[in-house]
Amino acid sequence: MEKRRTRVRFAPSPTGPLHMGGVRTALYNYLYAKQNGGDFIIRIEDTDSHRFVPGAEKYIIEALAWCGIKADEGVDESGNVVSVASDKHPHAPYRQSERKPIYRQYAEQLVASGNAYYAFDTAEELNAKRAEAEGAGQTFIYNQKTRMQLRNSLTLSAEETARLLAERTDWTVRFKMPENTVVAMDDLIRGHIEVNTDTLDDKVLWKRADELPTYHLANIVDDHLMEISEVIRGEEWLPSLPLHYLLYKAFGWTDSQPRFAHLSLLLKPDGKGKLSKRDGDKLGFPVFPLRWVNPEGEVSRGYREDGYFPEAFVNLLAFLGWNPGDDRELFTIDELIPVFSLDRIVKSGARFNPEKARWYNREYLRMKSDAELAALFMPILEAKGVKADAAYVEKVVALIKERATFVADFWDIASYLFVAPAEFVQKDVDKFWKEENVAMALEAADAVIKGSFDLTKENVEEALEGFIRQREWPMGKVMNCLRLALTGASSGLGIADIVSFIGRDEFAARIAFAKEKLS
């Protein structure tokens, strides 16, 4: 038998920004497809018209592109969903709202085969049933125990059914769940699972009101028509697996049914519950790949705008629920492809650690060249009104990159290598700018300013330390006093580093300014 081509899909709904858990699902699908020489498809599941959010689809595509997760089908290089079938995209369109005519025929097919039925119960009638059951201490479920007491094509005559189908626009097609049947399923991550159908309800598959399918029908039909070989999705869909198995059986598609893999949840940092935007807001980290502004104007932070490198974000996500089986932690997306495997995905939830996210970014920052980091830092300098030579910026970056987590940190660490301090930290002034310290510091600085040697780090270090030791002055007090004059605070880079960068004239000017300002 010819081996089936690997075809997997990521099928987000444009109901808001893409959560980092969704990006992880897309990443795992992408890695699986690439490792097996197959196709990765992006399909937009926009059949829930009530929850559709303008701009969400564009956000999803842009977020995946930022991560380097590129589709083989479904999205073109410009980020547009392909909607015209071609040799390259034979399964188009890839937006479910554009596949609308397809689904009704499959819903009707299920009715004709006895696997589904028309339901005419109004929302008010169903709410009344729920209230009645609740009053009796029970829960109302539309299933094999209740469907024969409700208004549907199983209880109404053929004539009455035909009349209601013609006159009403609020009817639905429901799946007819078989009675007392064990559904045996296999999951690539969780193993063998069995569920009795008596615990399940008759799900709505298609709605006459908007002539759109629900997720259950649409994803089964589309996965079949798009020849999906594996469905890798979040564990929130695990309760729907029995219905999906039964739908494949009802359509007679069991021979081409995809294999399923359900990923574990991303958990809060304390491990108690699913990671949410509220957790990020509370603890100070993003949960979305990109910045998002909702229709009401509320802004949510994004990893990109917070200064994370896409490769660090992808590496972080890969390790949230998976490991390569050894101690290595740093992988580019291309390096992940050959080592990724579904059998190394954990079944339990993966706890998110914000500090680990920062660690990943710090590691990737250190791996980048000084020239690349300088190019990224230049726009930040320009925004601060600083004009700096690229070669000088590159030298600064080389000096301070080991101290930084984000490119924006470069300014916080060493702004004084570009601009002189205008103010001084008062607690440091109180502690170090004392008359006896100042006198020593000014004399030591004067020795460097009037020296005839080149201001290399080594020369400055030798001159300053030699001058201070020769006079048996307290090294720490003198150096802290000098650093305060040069940077505006007592913390920062070594004096010799700073002086070698700013030069003799700027050194003299800063000492004079501090003396005047703090006298």
Secondary structure as GFF3:
##gff-version 3
##sequence-region A 1 519
A	DSSP	beta_strand	7	10	.	.	.	ID=ss1
A	DSSP	alpha_helix	20	35	.	.	.	ID=ss2
A	DSSP	beta_strand	39	42	.	.	.	ID=ss3
A	DSSP	alpha_helix	56	67	.	.	.	ID=ss4
A	DSSP	three_ten_helix	96	99	.	.	.	ID=ss5
A	DSSP	alpha_helix	100	112	.	.	.	ID=ss6
A	DSSP	beta_strand	116	119	.	.	.	ID=ss7
A	DSSP	alpha_helix	123	135	.	.	.	ID=ss8
A	DSSP	three_ten_helix	147	149	.	.	.	ID=ss9
A	DSSP	alpha_helix	158	167	.	.	.	ID=ss10
A	DSSP	beta_strand	172	175	.	.	.	ID=ss11
A	DSSP	beta_strand	182	187	.	.	.	ID=ss12
A	DSSP	beta_strand	191	196	.	.	.	ID=ss13
A	DSSP	three_ten_helix	197	199	.	.	.	ID=ss14
A	DSSP	beta_strand	204	207	.	.	.	ID=ss15
A	DSSP	beta_strand	212	213	.	.	.	ID=ss16
A	DSSP	alpha_helix	215	225	.	.	.	ID=ss17
A	DSSP	beta_strand	230	234	.	.	.	ID=ss18
A	DSSP	three_ten_helix	235	240	.	.	.	ID=ss19
A	DSSP	alpha_helix	241	251	.	.	.	ID=ss20
A	DSSP	three_ten_helix	254	256	.	.	.	ID=ss21
A	DSSP	beta_strand	259	263	.	.	.	ID=ss22
A	DSSP	beta_strand	266	267	.	.	.	ID=ss23
A	DSSP	alpha_helix	277	283	.	.	.	ID=ss24
A	DSSP	beta_strand	292	293	.	.	.	ID=ss25
A	DSSP	beta_strand	299	300	.	.	.	ID=ss26
A	DSSP	alpha_helix	310	318	.	.	.	ID=ss27
A	DSSP	alpha_helix	333	339	.	.	.	ID=ss28
A	DSSP	three_ten_helix	342	344	.	.	.	ID=ss29
A	DSSP	beta_strand	350	351	.	.	.	ID=ss30
A	DSSP	alpha_helix	354	367	.	.	.	ID=ss31
A	DSSP	alpha_helix	370	383	.	.	.	ID=ss32
A	DSSP	alpha_helix	390	400	.	.	.	ID=ss33
A	DSSP	three_ten_helix	401	403	.	.	.	ID=ss34
A	DSSP	alpha_helix	409	414	.	.	.	ID=ss35
A	DSSP	three_ten_helix	415	417	.	.	.	ID=ss36
A	DSSP	alpha_helix	426	432	.	.	.	ID=ss37
A	DSSP	alpha_helix	435	449	.	.	.	ID=ss38
A	DSSP	alpha_helix	457	470	.	.	.	ID=ss39
A	DSSP	alpha_helix	475	487	.	.	.	ID=ss40
A	DSSP	alpha_helix	495	518	.	.	.	ID=ss41
###
